[in-house]
Amino acid sequence: MANKQQTIERICCVCRKLQPIDQMTRVVRVGGEFLVQTDKRLNGRGAHVCSACLQSPNLQKSLCRSFKTQLPATIFQQLTGK
Ligand SMILES: [Zn+2]
């Protein structure tokens, strides 16, 4: 691993492990709408998913549990489609 200062880590909502935030995808709820964060930071309630878990069969279940609601299918298409 490279020595990097200021490595920010977040807990992945699927595997529950701390991961470097720059390798994670953030899903945010802004108002009543769900968005996959790209480059700009979005304010709102968010959940982080590490890159490995984007392919996890538990992705959908874990994200819905994090937000305590169903997420639109388009969110999962965005998450897994890249
Ligand atoms: Zn994970």
PDB file of the backbone (N, CA, C, O) and the ligand in Angstrom, with CONECT records:
HET     ZN  A 101       1
ATOM      1  N   MET A   1       0.825  -1.199   0.000  1.00  0.00           N
ATOM      2  CA  MET A   1       0.000   0.000   0.000  1.00  0.00           C
ATOM      3  C   MET A   1       0.862   1.251   0.000  1.00  0.00           C
ATOM      4  O   MET A   1       1.870   1.323   0.702  1.00  0.00           O
ATOM      5  N   ALA A   2       0.472   2.201  -0.764  1.00  0.00           N
ATOM      6  CA  ALA A   2       1.215   3.448  -0.807  1.00  0.00           C
ATOM      7  C   ALA A   2       0.935   4.257   0.462  1.00  0.00           C
ATOM      8  O   ALA A   2      -0.162   4.223   1.019  1.00  0.00           O
ATOM      9  N   ASN A   3       1.933   4.959   0.880  1.00  0.00           N
ATOM     10  CA  ASN A   3       1.754   5.851   2.024  1.00  0.00           C
ATOM     11  C   ASN A   3       1.082   7.124   1.566  1.00  0.00           C
ATOM     12  O   ASN A   3       1.666   7.945   0.859  1.00  0.00           O
ATOM     13  N   LYS A   4      -0.125   7.261   1.977  1.00  0.00           N
ATOM     14  CA  LYS A   4      -0.834   8.470   1.614  1.00  0.00           C
ATOM     15  C   LYS A   4      -1.306   9.123   2.886  1.00  0.00           C
ATOM     16  O   LYS A   4      -1.893   8.479   3.755  1.00  0.00           O
ATOM     17  N   GLN A   5      -1.047  10.399   2.984  1.00  0.00           N
ATOM     18  CA  GLN A   5      -1.585  11.109   4.128  1.00  0.00           C
ATOM     19  C   GLN A   5      -3.026  11.447   3.866  1.00  0.00           C
ATOM     20  O   GLN A   5      -3.471  11.556   2.723  1.00  0.00           O
ATOM     21  N   GLN A   6      -3.745  11.609   4.961  1.00  0.00           N
ATOM     22  CA  GLN A   6      -5.133  12.042   4.850  1.00  0.00           C
ATOM     23  C   GLN A   6      -5.975  11.080   4.031  1.00  0.00           C
ATOM     24  O   GLN A   6      -6.795  11.501   3.215  1.00  0.00           O
ATOM     25  N   THR A   7      -5.773   9.804   4.246  1.00  0.00           N
ATOM     26  CA  THR A   7      -6.664   8.854   3.598  1.00  0.00           C
ATOM     27  C   THR A   7      -7.961   8.788   4.386  1.00  0.00           C
ATOM     28  O   THR A   7      -7.998   8.339   5.532  1.00  0.00           O
ATOM     29  N   ILE A   8      -8.999   9.238   3.753  1.00  0.00           N
ATOM     30  CA  ILE A   8     -10.303   9.227   4.413  1.00  0.00           C
ATOM     31  C   ILE A   8     -10.938   7.869   4.180  1.00  0.00           C
ATOM     32  O   ILE A   8     -10.947   7.355   3.062  1.00  0.00           O
ATOM     33  N   GLU A   9     -11.460   7.306   5.232  1.00  0.00           N
ATOM     34  CA  GLU A   9     -12.092   6.005   5.103  1.00  0.00           C
ATOM     35  C   GLU A   9     -13.543   6.077   5.562  1.00  0.00           C
ATOM     36  O   GLU A   9     -13.910   6.842   6.454  1.00  0.00           O
ATOM     37  N   ARG A  10     -14.334   5.258   4.923  1.00  0.00           N
ATOM     38  CA  ARG A  10     -15.739   5.149   5.304  1.00  0.00           C
ATOM     39  C   ARG A  10     -16.103   3.668   5.377  1.00  0.00           C
ATOM     40  O   ARG A  10     -15.462   2.816   4.761  1.00  0.00           O
ATOM     41  N   ILE A  11     -17.123   3.399   6.129  1.00  0.00           N
ATOM     42  CA  ILE A  11     -17.578   2.014   6.223  1.00  0.00           C
ATOM     43  C   ILE A  11     -18.488   1.706   5.044  1.00  0.00           C
ATOM     44  O   ILE A  11     -19.455   2.422   4.783  1.00  0.00           O
ATOM     45  N   CYS A  12     -18.168   0.649   4.348  1.00  0.00           N
ATOM     46  CA  CYS A  12     -19.009   0.189   3.249  1.00  0.00           C
ATOM     47  C   CYS A  12     -20.312  -0.356   3.832  1.00  0.00           C
ATOM     48  O   CYS A  12     -20.291  -1.113   4.802  1.00  0.00           O
ATOM     49  N   CYS A  13     -21.436   0.026   3.244  1.00  0.00           N
ATOM     50  CA  CYS A  13     -22.716  -0.385   3.818  1.00  0.00           C
ATOM     51  C   CYS A  13     -23.043  -1.836   3.483  1.00  0.00           C
ATOM     52  O   CYS A  13     -23.999  -2.395   4.019  1.00  0.00           O
ATOM     53  N   VAL A  14     -22.256  -2.448   2.601  1.00  0.00           N
ATOM     54  CA  VAL A  14     -22.504  -3.849   2.245  1.00  0.00           C
ATOM     55  C   VAL A  14     -21.629  -4.778   3.081  1.00  0.00           C
ATOM     56  O   VAL A  14     -22.141  -5.665   3.764  1.00  0.00           O
ATOM     57  N   CYS A  15     -20.303  -4.576   3.031  1.00  0.00           N
ATOM     58  CA  CYS A  15     -19.412  -5.489   3.753  1.00  0.00           C
ATOM     59  C   CYS A  15     -19.036  -4.973   5.143  1.00  0.00           C
ATOM     60  O   CYS A  15     -18.416  -5.696   5.923  1.00  0.00           O
ATOM     61  N   ARG A  16     -19.401  -3.741   5.455  1.00  0.00           N
ATOM     62  CA  ARG A  16     -19.174  -3.175   6.786  1.00  0.00           C
ATOM     63  C   ARG A  16     -17.696  -3.042   7.136  1.00  0.00           C
ATOM     64  O   ARG A  16     -17.336  -3.050   8.313  1.00  0.00           O
ATOM     65  N   LYS A  17     -16.850  -2.922   6.137  1.00  0.00           N
ATOM     66  CA  LYS A  17     -15.430  -2.718   6.380  1.00  0.00           C
ATOM     67  C   LYS A  17     -15.051  -1.291   6.032  1.00  0.00           C
ATOM     68  O   LYS A  17     -15.648  -0.668   5.154  1.00  0.00           O
ATOM     69  N   LEU A  18     -14.044  -0.784   6.740  1.00  0.00           N
ATOM     70  CA  LEU A  18     -13.510   0.527   6.397  1.00  0.00           C
ATOM     71  C   LEU A  18     -12.742   0.439   5.094  1.00  0.00           C
ATOM     72  O   LEU A  18     -11.922  -0.459   4.903  1.00  0.00           O
ATOM     73  N   GLN A  19     -13.010   1.369   4.206  1.00  0.00           N
ATOM     74  CA  GLN A  19     -12.358   1.383   2.904  1.00  0.00           C
ATOM     75  C   GLN A  19     -11.970   2.816   2.565  1.00  0.00           C
ATOM     76  O   GLN A  19     -12.638   3.751   3.008  1.00  0.00           O
ATOM     77  N   PRO A  20     -10.911   3.009   1.792  1.00  0.00           N
ATOM     78  CA  PRO A  20     -10.564   4.371   1.362  1.00  0.00           C
ATOM     79  C   PRO A  20     -11.694   4.970   0.533  1.00  0.00           C
ATOM     80  O   PRO A  20     -12.233   4.333  -0.372  1.00  0.00           O
ATOM     81  N   ILE A  21     -12.031   6.188   0.862  1.00  0.00           N
ATOM     82  CA  ILE A  21     -13.230   6.784   0.263  1.00  0.00           C
ATOM     83  C   ILE A  21     -13.064   7.004  -1.244  1.00  0.00           C
ATOM     84  O   ILE A  21     -14.046   7.055  -1.985  1.00  0.00           O
ATOM     85  N   ASP A  22     -11.806   7.134  -1.688  1.00  0.00           N
ATOM     86  CA  ASP A  22     -11.624   7.376  -3.123  1.00  0.00           C
ATOM     87  C   ASP A  22     -11.839   6.113  -3.964  1.00  0.00           C
ATOM     88  O   ASP A  22     -11.824   6.166  -5.193  1.00  0.00           O
ATOM     89  N   GLN A  23     -12.038   4.991  -3.291  1.00  0.00           N
ATOM     90  CA  GLN A  23     -12.361   3.766  -4.029  1.00  0.00           C
ATOM     91  C   GLN A  23     -13.813   3.360  -3.843  1.00  0.00           C
ATOM     92  O   GLN A  23     -14.215   2.239  -4.154  1.00  0.00           O
ATOM     93  N   MET A  24     -14.580   4.298  -3.329  1.00  0.00           N
ATOM     94  CA  MET A  24     -15.961   3.960  -3.024  1.00  0.00           C
ATOM     95  C   MET A  24     -16.933   4.795  -3.854  1.00  0.00           C
ATOM     96  O   MET A  24     -16.598   5.859  -4.374  1.00  0.00           O
ATOM     97  N   THR A  25     -18.126   4.274  -3.950  1.00  0.00           N
ATOM     98  CA  THR A  25     -19.210   4.999  -4.606  1.00  0.00           C
ATOM     99  C   THR A  25     -20.195   5.419  -3.534  1.00  0.00           C
ATOM    100  O   THR A  25     -20.528   4.645  -2.637  1.00  0.00           O
ATOM    101  N   ARG A  26     -20.655   6.650  -3.639  1.00  0.00           N
ATOM    102  CA  ARG A  26     -21.582   7.162  -2.635  1.00  0.00           C
ATOM    103  C   ARG A  26     -22.966   7.332  -3.243  1.00  0.00           C
ATOM    104  O   ARG A  26     -23.129   7.915  -4.315  1.00  0.00           O
ATOM    105  N   VAL A  27     -23.941   6.817  -2.543  1.00  0.00           N
ATOM    106  CA  VAL A  27     -25.332   7.025  -2.932  1.00  0.00           C
ATOM    107  C   VAL A  27     -25.921   8.007  -1.928  1.00  0.00           C
ATOM    108  O   VAL A  27     -25.753   7.848  -0.719  1.00  0.00           O
ATOM    109  N   VAL A  28     -26.601   9.004  -2.429  1.00  0.00           N
ATOM    110  CA  VAL A  28     -27.099  10.076  -1.577  1.00  0.00           C
ATOM    111  C   VAL A  28     -28.594  10.260  -1.782  1.00  0.00           C
ATOM    112  O   VAL A  28     -29.111  10.164  -2.895  1.00  0.00           O
ATOM    113  N   ARG A  29     -29.260  10.522  -0.689  1.00  0.00           N
ATOM    114  CA  ARG A  29     -30.658  10.922  -0.800  1.00  0.00           C
ATOM    115  C   ARG A  29     -30.747  12.416  -0.579  1.00  0.00           C
ATOM    116  O   ARG A  29     -30.417  12.918   0.495  1.00  0.00           O
ATOM    117  N   VAL A  30     -31.189  13.112  -1.592  1.00  0.00           N
ATOM    118  CA  VAL A  30     -31.351  14.566  -1.520  1.00  0.00           C
ATOM    119  C   VAL A  30     -32.836  14.850  -1.662  1.00  0.00           C
ATOM    120  O   VAL A  30     -33.427  14.608  -2.715  1.00  0.00           O
ATOM    121  N   GLY A  31     -33.432  15.365  -0.600  1.00  0.00           N
ATOM    122  CA  GLY A  31     -34.879  15.495  -0.610  1.00  0.00           C
ATOM    123  C   GLY A  31     -35.468  14.097  -0.673  1.00  0.00           C
ATOM    124  O   GLY A  31     -35.127  13.256   0.159  1.00  0.00           O
ATOM    125  N   GLY A  32     -36.324  13.828  -1.614  1.00  0.00           N
ATOM    126  CA  GLY A  32     -36.865  12.486  -1.744  1.00  0.00           C
ATOM    127  C   GLY A  32     -36.214  11.703  -2.863  1.00  0.00           C
ATOM    128  O   GLY A  32     -36.693  10.637  -3.250  1.00  0.00           O
ATOM    129  N   GLU A  33     -35.122  12.234  -3.380  1.00  0.00           N
ATOM    130  CA  GLU A  33     -34.551  11.669  -4.587  1.00  0.00           C
ATOM    131  C   GLU A  33     -33.214  10.995  -4.308  1.00  0.00           C
ATOM    132  O   GLU A  33     -32.409  11.502  -3.527  1.00  0.00           O
ATOM    133  N   PHE A  34     -32.983   9.866  -4.939  1.00  0.00           N
ATOM    134  CA  PHE A  34     -31.712   9.175  -4.774  1.00  0.00           C
ATOM    135  C   PHE A  34     -30.792   9.468  -5.946  1.00  0.00           C
ATOM    136  O   PHE A  34     -31.207   9.486  -7.105  1.00  0.00           O
ATOM    137  N   LEU A  35     -29.532   9.697  -5.610  1.00  0.00           N
ATOM    138  CA  LEU A  35     -28.547  10.017  -6.640  1.00  0.00           C
ATOM    139  C   LEU A  35     -27.279   9.228  -6.384  1.00  0.00           C
ATOM    140  O   LEU A  35     -26.930   8.956  -5.236  1.00  0.00           O
ATOM    141  N   VAL A  36     -26.594   8.861  -7.449  1.00  0.00           N
ATOM    142  CA  VAL A  36     -25.259   8.309  -7.327  1.00  0.00           C
ATOM    143  C   VAL A  36     -24.294   9.474  -7.485  1.00  0.00           C
ATOM    144  O   VAL A  36     -24.278  10.150  -8.514  1.00  0.00           O
ATOM    145  N   GLN A  37     -23.492   9.695  -6.455  1.00  0.00           N
ATOM    146  CA  GLN A  37     -22.570  10.827  -6.496  1.00  0.00           C
ATOM    147  C   GLN A  37     -21.458  10.560  -7.497  1.00  0.00           C
ATOM    148  O   GLN A  37     -20.848   9.491  -7.502  1.00  0.00           O
ATOM    149  N   THR A  38     -21.213  11.524  -8.319  1.00  0.00           N
ATOM    150  CA  THR A  38     -20.096  11.404  -9.242  1.00  0.00           C
ATOM    151  C   THR A  38     -18.938  12.232  -8.720  1.00  0.00           C
ATOM    152  O   THR A  38     -18.357  11.869  -7.697  1.00  0.00           O
ATOM    153  N   ASP A  39     -18.584  13.298  -9.354  1.00  0.00           N
ATOM    154  CA  ASP A  39     -17.414  14.043  -8.879  1.00  0.00           C
ATOM    155  C   ASP A  39     -17.758  15.107  -7.851  1.00  0.00           C
ATOM    156  O   ASP A  39     -16.961  15.390  -6.956  1.00  0.00           O
ATOM    157  N   LYS A  40     -18.918  15.685  -7.972  1.00  0.00           N
ATOM    158  CA  LYS A  40     -19.202  16.762  -7.020  1.00  0.00           C
ATOM    159  C   LYS A  40     -19.894  16.225  -5.771  1.00  0.00           C
ATOM    160  O   LYS A  40     -20.681  15.279  -5.813  1.00  0.00           O
ATOM    161  N   ARG A  41     -19.569  16.859  -4.685  1.00  0.00           N
ATOM    162  CA  ARG A  41     -20.088  16.416  -3.408  1.00  0.00           C
ATOM    163  C   ARG A  41     -21.534  16.836  -3.267  1.00  0.00           C
ATOM    164  O   ARG A  41     -21.904  17.977  -3.546  1.00  0.00           O
ATOM    165  N   LEU A  42     -22.343  15.886  -2.828  1.00  0.00           N
ATOM    166  CA  LEU A  42     -23.749  16.165  -2.633  1.00  0.00           C
ATOM    167  C   LEU A  42     -24.061  16.145  -1.146  1.00  0.00           C
ATOM    168  O   LEU A  42     -23.581  15.287  -0.405  1.00  0.00           O
ATOM    169  N   ASN A  43     -24.860  17.089  -0.730  1.00  0.00           N
ATOM    170  CA  ASN A  43     -25.280  17.105   0.661  1.00  0.00           C
ATOM    171  C   ASN A  43     -26.543  16.289   0.820  1.00  0.00           C
ATOM    172  O   ASN A  43     -27.475  16.392   0.023  1.00  0.00           O
ATOM    173  N   GLY A  44     -26.559  15.497   1.836  1.00  0.00           N
ATOM    174  CA  GLY A  44     -27.724  14.669   2.091  1.00  0.00           C
ATOM    175  C   GLY A  44     -27.293  13.422   2.808  1.00  0.00           C
ATOM    176  O   GLY A  44     -26.109  13.231   3.087  1.00  0.00           O
ATOM    177  N   ARG A  45     -28.241  12.580   3.106  1.00  0.00           N
ATOM    178  CA  ARG A  45     -27.923  11.331   3.761  1.00  0.00           C
ATOM    179  C   ARG A  45     -27.316  10.400   2.741  1.00  0.00           C
ATOM    180  O   ARG A  45     -27.900  10.152   1.686  1.00  0.00           O
ATOM    181  N   GLY A  46     -26.128   9.880   3.058  1.00  0.00           N
ATOM    182  CA  GLY A  46     -25.438   9.065   2.081  1.00  0.00           C
ATOM    183  C   GLY A  46     -25.055   7.697   2.608  1.00  0.00           C
ATOM    184  O   GLY A  46     -25.016   7.466   3.816  1.00  0.00           O
ATOM    185  N   ALA A  47     -24.777   6.805   1.691  1.00  0.00           N
ATOM    186  CA  ALA A  47     -24.239   5.491   2.030  1.00  0.00           C
ATOM    187  C   ALA A  47     -23.100   5.204   1.055  1.00  0.00           C
ATOM    188  O   ALA A  47     -23.182   5.527  -0.130  1.00  0.00           O
ATOM    189  N   HIS A  48     -22.046   4.597   1.571  1.00  0.00           N
ATOM    190  CA  HIS A  48     -20.885   4.305   0.737  1.00  0.00           C
ATOM    191  C   HIS A  48     -20.815   2.821   0.422  1.00  0.00           C
ATOM    192  O   HIS A  48     -21.109   1.970   1.262  1.00  0.00           O
ATOM    193  N   VAL A  49     -20.420   2.536  -0.799  1.00  0.00           N
ATOM    194  CA  VAL A  49     -20.242   1.148  -1.234  1.00  0.00           C
ATOM    195  C   VAL A  49     -18.841   1.023  -1.818  1.00  0.00           C
ATOM    196  O   VAL A  49     -18.449   1.823  -2.668  1.00  0.00           O
ATOM    197  N   CYS A  50     -18.084   0.027  -1.368  1.00  0.00           N
ATOM    198  CA  CYS A  50     -16.744  -0.146  -1.926  1.00  0.00           C
ATOM    199  C   CYS A  50     -16.833  -0.791  -3.309  1.00  0.00           C
ATOM    200  O   CYS A  50     -17.863  -1.354  -3.681  1.00  0.00           O
ATOM    201  N   SER A  51     -15.748  -0.699  -4.052  1.00  0.00           N
ATOM    202  CA  SER A  51     -15.797  -1.142  -5.441  1.00  0.00           C
ATOM    203  C   SER A  51     -16.108  -2.630  -5.552  1.00  0.00           C
ATOM    204  O   SER A  51     -16.814  -3.045  -6.470  1.00  0.00           O
ATOM    205  N   ALA A  52     -15.595  -3.429  -4.641  1.00  0.00           N
ATOM    206  CA  ALA A  52     -15.853  -4.867  -4.695  1.00  0.00           C
ATOM    207  C   ALA A  52     -17.331  -5.174  -4.487  1.00  0.00           C
ATOM    208  O   ALA A  52     -17.881  -6.087  -5.103  1.00  0.00           O
ATOM    209  N   CYS A  53     -17.956  -4.409  -3.621  1.00  0.00           N
ATOM    210  CA  CYS A  53     -19.349  -4.698  -3.277  1.00  0.00           C
ATOM    211  C   CYS A  53     -20.338  -4.216  -4.328  1.00  0.00           C
ATOM    212  O   CYS A  53     -21.522  -4.546  -4.258  1.00  0.00           O
ATOM    213  N   LEU A  54     -19.871  -3.443  -5.295  1.00  0.00           N
ATOM    214  CA  LEU A  54     -20.769  -3.061  -6.382  1.00  0.00           C
ATOM    215  C   LEU A  54     -21.256  -4.291  -7.132  1.00  0.00           C
ATOM    216  O   LEU A  54     -22.313  -4.269  -7.762  1.00  0.00           O
ATOM    217  N   GLN A  55     -20.472  -5.372  -7.058  1.00  0.00           N
ATOM    218  CA  GLN A  55     -20.859  -6.612  -7.725  1.00  0.00           C
ATOM    219  C   GLN A  55     -21.489  -7.604  -6.753  1.00  0.00           C
ATOM    220  O   GLN A  55     -21.781  -8.741  -7.123  1.00  0.00           O
ATOM    221  N   SER A  56     -21.694  -7.181  -5.530  1.00  0.00           N
ATOM    222  CA  SER A  56     -22.202  -8.110  -4.527  1.00  0.00           C
ATOM    223  C   SER A  56     -23.691  -8.382  -4.714  1.00  0.00           C
ATOM    224  O   SER A  56     -24.450  -7.469  -5.039  1.00  0.00           O
ATOM    225  N   PRO A  57     -24.114  -9.623  -4.512  1.00  0.00           N
ATOM    226  CA  PRO A  57     -25.553  -9.916  -4.567  1.00  0.00           C
ATOM    227  C   PRO A  57     -26.319  -9.260  -3.419  1.00  0.00           C
ATOM    228  O   PRO A  57     -27.546  -9.162  -3.461  1.00  0.00           O
ATOM    229  N   ASN A  58     -25.595  -8.814  -2.400  1.00  0.00           N
ATOM    230  CA  ASN A  58     -26.250  -8.162  -1.260  1.00  0.00           C
ATOM    231  C   ASN A  58     -26.358  -6.655  -1.404  1.00  0.00           C
ATOM    232  O   ASN A  58     -26.872  -5.973  -0.517  1.00  0.00           O
ATOM    233  N   LEU A  59     -25.872  -6.137  -2.528  1.00  0.00           N
ATOM    234  CA  LEU A  59     -25.831  -4.687  -2.708  1.00  0.00           C
ATOM    235  C   LEU A  59     -27.202  -4.044  -2.505  1.00  0.00           C
ATOM    236  O   LEU A  59     -27.348  -3.090  -1.742  1.00  0.00           O
ATOM    237  N   GLN A  60     -28.184  -4.576  -3.190  1.00  0.00           N
ATOM    238  CA  GLN A  60     -29.501  -3.963  -3.157  1.00  0.00           C
ATOM    239  C   GLN A  60     -30.100  -4.013  -1.757  1.00  0.00           C
ATOM    240  O   GLN A  60     -30.638  -3.026  -1.256  1.00  0.00           O
ATOM    241  N   LYS A  61     -29.994  -5.180  -1.142  1.00  0.00           N
ATOM    242  CA  LYS A  61     -30.554  -5.362   0.196  1.00  0.00           C
ATOM    243  C   LYS A  61     -29.880  -4.429   1.200  1.00  0.00           C
ATOM    244  O   LYS A  61     -30.543  -3.817   2.037  1.00  0.00           O
ATOM    245  N   SER A  62     -28.556  -4.329   1.104  1.00  0.00           N
ATOM    246  CA  SER A  62     -27.817  -3.516   2.063  1.00  0.00           C
ATOM    247  C   SER A  62     -28.122  -2.037   1.903  1.00  0.00           C
ATOM    248  O   SER A  62     -28.266  -1.315   2.889  1.00  0.00           O
ATOM    249  N   LEU A  63     -28.217  -1.597   0.676  1.00  0.00           N
ATOM    250  CA  LEU A  63     -28.511  -0.180   0.446  1.00  0.00           C
ATOM    251  C   LEU A  63     -29.926   0.161   0.912  1.00  0.00           C
ATOM    252  O   LEU A  63     -30.151   1.204   1.526  1.00  0.00           O
ATOM    253  N   CYS A  64     -30.858  -0.709   0.622  1.00  0.00           N
ATOM    254  CA  CYS A  64     -32.232  -0.443   1.050  1.00  0.00           C
ATOM    255  C   CYS A  64     -32.311  -0.418   2.572  1.00  0.00           C
ATOM    256  O   CYS A  64     -33.094   0.338   3.147  1.00  0.00           O
ATOM    257  N   ARG A  65     -31.503  -1.243   3.219  1.00  0.00           N
ATOM    258  CA  ARG A  65     -31.492  -1.258   4.674  1.00  0.00           C
ATOM    259  C   ARG A  65     -30.863   0.033   5.214  1.00  0.00           C
ATOM    260  O   ARG A  65     -31.325   0.581   6.215  1.00  0.00           O
ATOM    261  N   SER A  66     -29.822   0.506   4.553  1.00  0.00           N
ATOM    262  CA  SER A  66     -29.173   1.736   4.999  1.00  0.00           C
ATOM    263  C   SER A  66     -30.121   2.926   4.965  1.00  0.00           C
ATOM    264  O   SER A  66     -30.134   3.764   5.866  1.00  0.00           O
ATOM    265  N   PHE A  67     -30.908   2.974   3.906  1.00  0.00           N
ATOM    266  CA  PHE A  67     -31.816   4.104   3.764  1.00  0.00           C
ATOM    267  C   PHE A  67     -33.194   3.800   4.337  1.00  0.00           C
ATOM    268  O   PHE A  67     -34.062   4.672   4.372  1.00  0.00           O
ATOM    269  N   LYS A  68     -33.392   2.582   4.778  1.00  0.00           N
ATOM    270  CA  LYS A  68     -34.667   2.138   5.341  1.00  0.00           C
ATOM    271  C   LYS A  68     -35.832   2.339   4.368  1.00  0.00           C
ATOM    272  O   LYS A  68     -36.962   2.616   4.769  1.00  0.00           O
ATOM    273  N   THR A  69     -35.524   2.193   3.093  1.00  0.00           N
ATOM    274  CA  THR A  69     -36.578   2.292   2.090  1.00  0.00           C
ATOM    275  C   THR A  69     -36.101   1.618   0.810  1.00  0.00           C
ATOM    276  O   THR A  69     -34.922   1.288   0.677  1.00  0.00           O
ATOM    277  N   GLN A  70     -37.011   1.418  -0.121  1.00  0.00           N
ATOM    278  CA  GLN A  70     -36.631   0.868  -1.415  1.00  0.00           C
ATOM    279  C   GLN A  70     -35.958   1.944  -2.259  1.00  0.00           C
ATOM    280  O   GLN A  70     -36.383   3.100  -2.265  1.00  0.00           O
ATOM    281  N   LEU A  71     -34.928   1.561  -2.956  1.00  0.00           N
ATOM    282  CA  LEU A  71     -34.279   2.491  -3.874  1.00  0.00           C
ATOM    283  C   LEU A  71     -34.717   2.177  -5.301  1.00  0.00           C
ATOM    284  O   LEU A  71     -34.963   1.021  -5.643  1.00  0.00           O
ATOM    285  N   PRO A  72     -34.811   3.216  -6.133  1.00  0.00           N
ATOM    286  CA  PRO A  72     -35.233   2.965  -7.515  1.00  0.00           C
ATOM    287  C   PRO A  72     -34.241   2.089  -8.268  1.00  0.00           C
ATOM    288  O   PRO A  72     -33.038   2.133  -8.010  1.00  0.00           O
ATOM    289  N   ALA A  73     -34.749   1.305  -9.187  1.00  0.00           N
ATOM    290  CA  ALA A  73     -33.913   0.385  -9.951  1.00  0.00           C
ATOM    291  C   ALA A  73     -32.837   1.114 -10.739  1.00  0.00           C
ATOM    292  O   ALA A  73     -31.772   0.559 -11.010  1.00  0.00           O
ATOM    293  N   THR A  74     -33.116   2.359 -11.105  1.00  0.00           N
ATOM    294  CA  THR A  74     -32.135   3.106 -11.894  1.00  0.00           C
ATOM    295  C   THR A  74     -30.841   3.335 -11.112  1.00  0.00           C
ATOM    296  O   THR A  74     -29.759   3.427 -11.692  1.00  0.00           O
ATOM    297  N   ILE A  75     -30.968   3.425  -9.794  1.00  0.00           N
ATOM    298  CA  ILE A  75     -29.776   3.586  -8.964  1.00  0.00           C
ATOM    299  C   ILE A  75     -28.868   2.372  -9.116  1.00  0.00           C
ATOM    300  O   ILE A  75     -27.653   2.514  -9.256  1.00  0.00           O
ATOM    301  N   PHE A  76     -29.451   1.190  -9.088  1.00  0.00           N
ATOM    302  CA  PHE A  76     -28.629  -0.021  -9.180  1.00  0.00           C
ATOM    303  C   PHE A  76     -28.072  -0.204 -10.583  1.00  0.00           C
ATOM    304  O   PHE A  76     -26.993  -0.767 -10.770  1.00  0.00           O
ATOM    305  N   GLN A  77     -28.822   0.278 -11.562  1.00  0.00           N
ATOM    306  CA  GLN A  77     -28.279   0.243 -12.922  1.00  0.00           C
ATOM    307  C   GLN A  77     -27.051   1.138 -13.029  1.00  0.00           C
ATOM    308  O   GLN A  77     -26.065   0.790 -13.678  1.00  0.00           O
ATOM    309  N   GLN A  78     -27.129   2.292 -12.384  1.00  0.00           N
ATOM    310  CA  GLN A  78     -25.979   3.190 -12.409  1.00  0.00           C
ATOM    311  C   GLN A  78     -24.790   2.596 -11.646  1.00  0.00           C
ATOM    312  O   GLN A  78     -23.640   2.728 -12.066  1.00  0.00           O
ATOM    313  N   LEU A  79     -25.085   1.945 -10.530  1.00  0.00           N
ATOM    314  CA  LEU A  79     -24.018   1.408  -9.699  1.00  0.00           C
ATOM    315  C   LEU A  79     -23.308   0.230 -10.371  1.00  0.00           C
ATOM    316  O   LEU A  79     -22.083   0.124 -10.317  1.00  0.00           O
ATOM    317  N   THR A  80     -24.066  -0.630 -10.986  1.00  0.00           N
ATOM    318  CA  THR A  80     -23.485  -1.862 -11.516  1.00  0.00           C
ATOM    319  C   THR A  80     -23.198  -1.770 -13.000  1.00  0.00           C
ATOM    320  O   THR A  80     -22.509  -2.625 -13.555  1.00  0.00           O
ATOM    321  N   GLY A  81     -23.724  -0.734 -13.652  1.00  0.00           N
ATOM    322  CA  GLY A  81     -23.611  -0.675 -15.100  1.00  0.00           C
ATOM    323  C   GLY A  81     -22.273  -0.178 -15.628  1.00  0.00           C
ATOM    324  O   GLY A  81     -22.029  -0.223 -16.834  1.00  0.00           O
ATOM    325  N   LYS A  82     -21.391   0.302 -14.730  1.00  0.00           N
ATOM    326  CA  LYS A  82     -20.150   0.872 -15.219  1.00  0.00           C
ATOM    327  C   LYS A  82     -19.044  -0.156 -15.265  1.00  0.00           C
ATOM    328  O   LYS A  82     -17.921   0.162 -15.657  1.00  0.00           O
TER     329      LYS A  82
HETATM  330 ZN    ZN A 101     -17.852  -3.386   0.615  1.00  0.00          ZN2+
END
